[in-house]
Amino acid sequence: MVTPDLVSEEDIAKLIIPDDLPDEQPTFKAYIEAKVYDKEGHLIQYHRQPMRSLTQYFLALMAIPILATYQSASINSAPSLLVNVLGLPSNAGCCYSANISWDWSIQLGSGTQAFSLSLSSLAAPISNGTGAGELVYGTLSVSYSGSTILVSVQVSNTTSTTVSVTEIGLAGTIYIQYNNGSINKYNFLFSYDTFSTAVSVPGYGMAVFQITLSFTG
């Protein structure tokens, strides 16, 4: 049984990895956080670091609410940013209008690779399963607090073999919902980072991975 509420801030402070530079005050901050528990539910590792590697797909996604990519009902074409970066259709085709929505997931991996703006997958994704080297992924949780978005997932190791997590990505699916009822789906990798210290999920243990996106200014 996991008992995170019994862990004091002092305990976490001993395990935390420093993040921002002393004079750093960006208007957008993103963090990766991991808490690891042994099979008795004791916190054994806490890791927190800045997310540094947002892809071009995340930047294009943020353009939808920030730049107001809404087109009037009389226009049957998409803004060039959505077409050129996300590869979405240039016009509604069969229909007069379409809505855009999206959802997210957290992907974990055991490899490493060089970052590029157009990365589409992790180097070595860890499968959702009960075998050695696999993790059982729980339901994704997305919550909001002011201008901060918290995305988290709990994973469990059902074997006696430790699983080492070295990379993490924020993945997502963009949906185009046409007014005739049809839906098209497009999958993207919105971020890719490697952990400065590997996160080791012990045999029969579990971990919670969280990505925090905070907007200010």
N, C-alpha and C positions, 0 to 999 in steps of 0.2 A: 504494500500500500504506500502510495506517495504522500509525503507530508510536507509540502513546500512551505506551508504557513509557519512551520516550526523553525524555519531557517531565518536567522537574523540578518540584518543588513551588514553587520560586522563580518559574518561568515562569508557573505558574498563579496565584500570588499577585499577579502584576502585572496579571492580567486579571480577577480576581474582583471581584464586586460585593458590598459589605458587606450583611449580612443582619440579624441580631437587634439590638435595642437593647441598650445596655451592661448593664442590670440585668434583662434579660428571662430568666426561667427557667421556661418553661411545662412542663407535664407531657406535652404533645403538641406535637411539632414536625413541620412538613412543609416540604420544600424542592423547588424546581425547579432543575434543572441542565442546561446545554447545553454540549457541546463540539463545535466546528466545525473540520473539516479541509479543506484545499484538495485539488486533484486529485493532488498529490504525497504526500499523507498528513501534511502538517505542520499542527499545531494553530495556528489563526489567531484563534479567539475562544473565550473561556470565560466563561460567565455562570451565576451562582447567586443565587437570591433566595428569600425565604420564600414559601410558598404561603399565601395569605390567604383564599381564597374557596371554602370547602367548602359544598356545597349541602345541603339538607335530606335528600336521598337518601343521601348519605354518612353523615350522622348516624344515619339510620334503619338503614342497613346495619351500622354499628358496634354498634347496639343488639342485633343478633342474638347475637354472642359475648359482649358485655359485660353485657347485662341478662339473658342466658340466656332467650331467647324460646321455648325448648323447651316443648312442651305434652305432657302425659302421653298414653299410648295411648288413654285413655278419653275424651279431649276432641277433638272434630272441628272446632275453630275456631281461627283465628289470633289472636294478640295484636293489640289495636287499633292499636298503633304501625305494624305492618307493613301493616295494611289502610288506615289513614287517610293515611299518608305515602307508602308505596311503591305503594299501590293493588293489593296482592296480594289474592287471593281470601280471603273471610272464613271459609271452611271448605273442607275437603278434597273436598266434593261427592261425586264418584263413589267415593271411596276412604276407607279407614280412617286412612291416615297419608300423610305427604309429607315429603320432605327438601328443604332449601334449600341451594344452592351458588351460587357466582358466579365469574366471571372478569373480567379488566380489559383495557383497551387505552388507549394514549395517543393522543389526537387533537391534531393541529396545525392552526392556521388562520392566515389572512392578514388578518383583520379585527379589530374591537374592538366591544365592547358593554358596557352597564352590567350589573353583576352583580345577580342576584337569587337567592334561595334555591331557586327553582323552575325555573332555567334547564334546558333540555333539549338544547341543542346549541350549538356554536360559532357565531360570527357568519359566518365564511367558511371552512369546512373546506377544507383542502388535500387534494386527491384523491390516491389511491394510483395512480400511473401514470408514464409516461415522457414526457409532453408538457410543453410550457413551462408553468411555474407549478405543476407537480405534483412529488411526491416518491415514490420507491419505498420503502415501509415494509417493514422486515425483521421477523423474528419477535420478539414481545414476550418480554422476559426478566423473571422475577419471582424474587427471591432474599430470603433472610431471614438476619439476623444479630442474635441476641438478640431484643430487642424492636423492631428496626428492619426495615421492609419496603422493598425497593428494586425499583422498577418502571422498566424502561428499554426504549428501542427505538432502533434505528439506521435512519436514512433516507438515501437517496442521491439526488442530483440528476443525472440522465442527460442534461441539456441544457446549452447554453452560457449560459442565462439564470439569473441569481441569483434564488433564491426567498427571500422575506422572511417569517419566521415571527414573528407578533406576539401570538399567543394559543395557549394550551395547556389541555387538559382531560384529566382522568382519567375515562374512560368505562367502563361495565361492563354486563354482562348478568347478571341473577339468574335462576336456573333453579329451578323447582319440580318435583321428581321424585316422581311418585305411585307407590304400591305396585302399581299395575296396569300400570306400564311407560310411561305417557304422561308427557311433559315439556312444561311451559309456560315461555316465555321472556319476560323483561321488560327493556327497555333503559333505562339512566339515564345522566345526566351527574353524576358525583360531585364534580367540582371544576371551576372555571373561573378562569383568571388570564390577564392580559395581561403581556407582558414589559416591564420598565421600559426596556429597550433592545432593539430588534428583533434577532433572531438571523438572520443572513444566510447561507444555504447557497449557496456560489458554484457556478458552472457546473462540472459533473463532480466536485464535492466531495461530502462527506457530513457527517453530524452524528449525535451520540448525545444523546438527550434522556432525562433520568432524573428520576423523582419519588421522593423519600425520605419515608417516614412513620415517625416515631420516637415510641414511647410510653415514658414514664418514670414513676416514682412508684408 
